[in-house]
Amino acid sequence: MNQGADGQDRELGERLRALREDPPDGGFQASLHRRLVAAGAPERRNTWARLLWPAVGFATAVAVFIALQLFRAPEPVPAVLIAATEVPASKVAVIKLNFTADVSVESAEFQVSLPDGLAFWMDGQELPERSFAWTQPLRAGDNVIPIAVRGQRPGRYRVTASARVGGEQIEHDVVLEVTNG
């Protein structure tokens, strides 16, 4: 019985060898095998060494990130450009402040302040006050409040208007460019 099994194994082996393709000419496979055997087995690396390099790289990256965060220059604050309205010094400018409310408000506190060089104007006369404060209701929608001012001398001036409704503060800045004339 043993003989029959060995014979079948040989026959199977011969058929499998017949299916194999021959390697390309020139002995590439044999040459590669000889070079690999001559080089010997690769050097075994220590497990700690395999883990140490990635850990050092990660720690370095974290340290660089922290250093950049600590020593970076502060980001510049973008300048807000407000267009100036030109008004001759001989004319009265009417600034129309528009406070918009979503709902009616019974009482809102307003304040308008002028810099030196501008003056409030009423009934053809300059008023001595530098600031006005008052309380008034607001209706739902737009609430236009006209403020008359006049430039005393040429220059660029910022008029500040604010409103307080409940705990909310709203501010508007208007820039006037007073020219000769």
WOTAKA-V141101 format. One record per helix or strand of 2 or more residues. SS is the DSSP state (h for helix, s for strand). FROM is the first residue (numbers start at 1). TO is the last residue. If there is no record, write none. Layout:
ss from to
SS FROM TO
SS FROM TO
This chain:
ss from to
h 2 19
h 28 39
h 47 71
s 84 88
s 92 101
s 105 113
s 118 122
s 125 126
s 131 138
s 141 151
s 155 165
s 168 179
